[in-house]
Structures are given as C-alpha cells and as structure tokens.
Amino acid sequence: MARVIVDVMLKPEILDAQGQAIARALPRLGFSGVSAVRQGKRFEVEIDGPADETALSDVRKMAETLLANTVIEDYTVTVES
C-alpha cells in the first residue's frame, strides 16, 4: 500500500480571496511578519500496491477529473515516503 498526496492550489493569476482574508486576520490575532497567504487543498490517496507509474497516472486522472478544477487550479502529485 502506498500513500499519494495531491496538493491543489489556485493558479498564481487567480485571486485568492480566502488567502487574503486570512492574511488580514493574522495581525488582529497577534501574528506579524506575514506578507501573503494562499489557501489550498490537500488530498491523501491510499492505493493498493506500489506507487508505480500506472498508479500515479490514475491519481493524476483523479486530480484532473475530480480533485482539481484545472481551469483555475494547479495540482502536484507526490508519493509520501
């Protein structure tokens, strides 16, 4: 069994309203020195068997069809060690 991580983030040119709201709230909560925040999603996918190229290809298909909106979001696929 292997665990594959899919991280999804808005593309850099897309306005991240949630990230901006978080960045504005941090000073009010006593945190300083943060110039920007971008908010995203993380998916942990456990697959049967090894994380070979076939399995990773399937996870990429999952990301493109369900986990990420590829019009406005980028994603990365990594195998957790």
CORQUIZI-V504468 format. One line per field, one symbol per residue. ss: DSSP state (A for helix, B for strand, O for the rest). phi: phi as a letter, one per 20 degrees, with the letter a starting at -180 (. if undefined). psi: psi as a letter, one per 30 degrees, with the letter a starting at -180 (. if undefined). Layout:
# CORQUIZI-V504468
ss: ???
phi: ???
psi: ???
This chain:
# CORQUIZI-V504468
ss: OBBBBBBBBBOOOOOOAAAAAAAAAAAAOOOOOOOOOOOBBBBBBBBOOOOOAAAAAAAAAAAAAAAOOOOOBBBBBBBOO
phi: .cddddddcffgeefdfffffffffgffenecndeaccdbccdddedfnfeefffffffffgffecfceffdcdbcccefe
psi: klkkkjkkkkkefkkieeeeeeeefeefggklgkflkkkakkkjjkkkaliaeeeeeeeeeeeffeekjfefkllkklkk.
